[in-house]
Amino acid sequence: MSDLAIVIVSFNARADLENCLTSLAAHPPSISHEVVVVDNASSDGSPDAARAAGVRVIALDENVGFAAANNAGIRATDSQLILLLNSDTIVPVGAIDALVGRLREVHDAAAAGPRLVNGHGQPELSFGPMLDPRREWSRKRTMTLIDRGDPPTLAWLRNETNRESFVDWITGACLLVWRKDALAAGLLDERFFLYMEDVDFCHSIRTLGRKILFTPAATVTHLRGRSRAAQPEASRRLYRTSHIAFYAKHHPLYRPLLWLYLRVKGEA
């Protein structure tokens, strides 16, 4: 049994997957580990590329979604620690060891996420408070200001991502979790095909009295948005579906209002 299982879900992102696996091979964690690629029925040769890289491949017969594919990888491994890692990430030297080290040191924490930066080194807002309508509006406004390069907002972002803190959720792009806590939380909720599953998963962990840690002790590059750019309409549709499912589960009183809002916008 290895100490760490690195689970990477892949769907028609062969170039990104190859780059991610190359970075892991060049900068492997020092603890015993295995890398498992769960492929969601890709048509671009991703499973063969992963096999050529020497990692274990679970090739699914259909696209079951991000949450279900991650769960398949978790169930197929037996390590104490699990790292959910997006195929569009690049892992630098020492990053995984630093992340593992902080999770082991902070005993109240069940999961930990690193600082994520884009291809230009700009930090990403990869964590936050539990989402509700007000917080979601505030987050979207902040993201818009970040994308516009608003200096005060970028300064705030640098400050927030330079300090370690307990948060309500961390992105599933790079999420390290103790297996016992993942199992106690019921793994990822498979009703979320794509998007919102990480916020929901962290919420389930916190309801058990455990904490979620964001730490800048580790930094990972996240080439965010490349999959969405390749399939923009499908991505928007999947986001809307998961968005409505999230509100139905966590804020049922707001769900009809959200559906009406999307209907007026022509998105429901």
N, C-alpha and C positions, 0 to 999 in steps of 0.2 A: 504494500500500500504506500503510495506517495504522499507527501505532506500537502501537495497543492495540485489541483486540477485546473487547467486553464481551458475554459470552454469558449469556443469561438463559433458563432452562428454565421453561416454564409449563404447568400442568395444572389447569384449572378454578379459577383463582385470579385472576379478572379484576380485582377491586377492588384486591388487593395489587399486581398487575402494573401497573395504572394509577398507583398511588401511587409505586411504584418508578421507573417511567419519568418521572413528573413530577419526582421529585427529581433524576434524572440530567439532565433538560433544564434544570432550574433551576441545577444545580451541576455542569456538565460538566467533565471533566478538561481541562487546558490543552493536553495533547499531542493529536496527531491520533488520532482514534478512530472506531470504528463500534459501534453497538449492534445485536445480533442476538438476536431472541427465537425460541427453538425451542419450538414448541407441540406437546405430546403429545396431539393429537387432542382438545382441549378442546371441551366442548359449551356453554360459557357465553359465547361471543363473544370470547374472549381474543385470537385472531388479528386480528380486526377492530379491537379496541381498540389493539393494538400498531401496526397499520398507521396508524390515526388519529393515533397519537403520532409518526409519521414515521420509524419504525425498520424495519429489515429483518426480515422474518418468514420462518421456515422452518416451514411447517405440515405436520406428519407425519400420515400416514393412520391411525396407531394409536399407542397409548401404549407406547413402547419402553423406558420407564424413565428414571431420572435420569442414570445414567452414559452410556447410549447416546445420549440427546438432547444432552448436553454434548459428546460426541464429534462428533456431527453438526455442531454449531456450530463446533467447533474446525476440523474438516476444511473447512468452507465459508468460512473466513477465512484470511488470510495474514500477519497482523500478527506482530511480534516478541514482543509480550506478549499474554497472554490473561487476562482476569479472569472467573472463574466467579462469578456473582452470583445469589443466590436472589431470586425474585420478591417475597418477604416482607421485603425490606430497604429501608431509607431511607438514601440517601447524602447526607450534609451537605456543605457547601461545603469544598473543599480536601482531602477525604478520599482520593480516588483519587490525586491528585497526590502526597500525602504517602506513600501506600503504594508508588507507583511509584518515588518518590525513594529510599526506603529499600532497595527491592530492587536498584536500580541501584547504590547505594553499597556494599552488602554483597556482595562479588563471589563469596563461597562459596555464597551462597543461590540456589537454583533457584526457590523459591516463597516467598510471604509472605502473611500474614494479619493483618488489623487487630484492634484490640480491638472486640468486639461488645458492645452494650448492648441491654437490652430497652426496651420503651416507656416505662418509668419511669426509665431511665438507669442501671439496675443492670447491672454487667458480667456477661458470660456466660463460662462455662468452655468456651472454643471451641478448645482445643488440649490436647495431653497426650502422655504416653509411649505407645509401641506397646502395643496392648492384648493382654493375656493374661488368664487367669482371675483371678489375684490383683489385677492392676491394674484390671480391669474391675469387680471387686467394690468396690475402694477408690473408684473414680470414682463408681459408683452411690451409695455411701454419702455421698460428698461432695455429690453433686447433691441428695440427699434433705435434707441439712442446709442447703444453700443455699435450697431451696424452702421450708423451715421458717423461714428467717430467722435461723438460728443465728448469734449475734454473732461468736464467734471464727472461724467458717468464712467469714463474709462479710468479716471483716477480712483473713483470709488471701487470699481471692479478690481483694480490692482491691489487695493488695500484689503478687500474681502477675500481675495484668493491667496493672500500672503500670510493669512493667520489661520491656525487650526481651530476648528469649532465643531460642536455637535449641531447637526442640522436635521431637518425632518426627512430629507431624501437626497440621494446622490444618483447621478445618471447611471443607467445600465451599460453605458459605453465602456466603463471600466469600474467594476464593482466587486470588491473582495468581501467574502462573507464566510463565517464559520458554518460548516455543513449542519451542525446541530441546530443552529438558529434558522437556517434556510428551511430545514425540514419541519421545525416547530411552527414556522410561519405558513406552511403549506405550499412551499415553492412559489413560482410566479403564477398569477391567475391567468389561465389560458383563454379567458373571454377577451383579453386584450391581445388582438392579433399582432398589432404593431403600435407602439407609443403608449404612454401612461403606465405601462406595466412596472416600471422601476419605481415610480412614485407610490403606486399601490403596494408593491412588495416591501418597500421600506416602512410604509404605514403598518403593514401586518407585523413586521418585526418590532416596531415600537409599541404596539399594543401588548406585546409580551413583556414589556418593561425593560427592553434592551435599547441601546443607543446606536445612532448612525454618525460616523465620524468623517468629516472632510479634513484632509491633511495636505498641506503643500510640501510635506517632506518628500513626496514623490511627484514627478511631473511626467505626463504622457501626452504625446501629440495625437490630436483627434482631427482627422480630415473631414469634419462634419458637413453633411449636406450633399455629398457626392452621389449617394444612392437616390436621394430625393430628386436631385437634378436630372438623373437619368430617367426617372418615372414620376414626373411631377403630379399628374392627375391621380394616378394610383396612390401615391403617397398622401395626397390631400384627402382622398376618400377614406383611406385606412385611418388617418388621423381623426377625421370626423367621427367614424364609427367607434374608435376607442374613447374619444372625448365624451361622447354620449354615454357609453358604458360606464365610464369613470364616475360621471355625475349620477347616473342611476344607482350606482353602488354606494357612493360616499355622500352625495348631496341630492337625494331623490326629490326634494321639494323644488330644486332648481332645474331638474332635468327637462320638464316641459317648456320652461322659458328658454333654455338652451336650444331645444329642438325648434321652437318657434323662431328664434333668432337666426338659426341656420336656414330655416325654410324661407324666411324673408330675403336672406342673402342668396337664395337659390343654391344652397349647398347641402340641403337635406332631402 
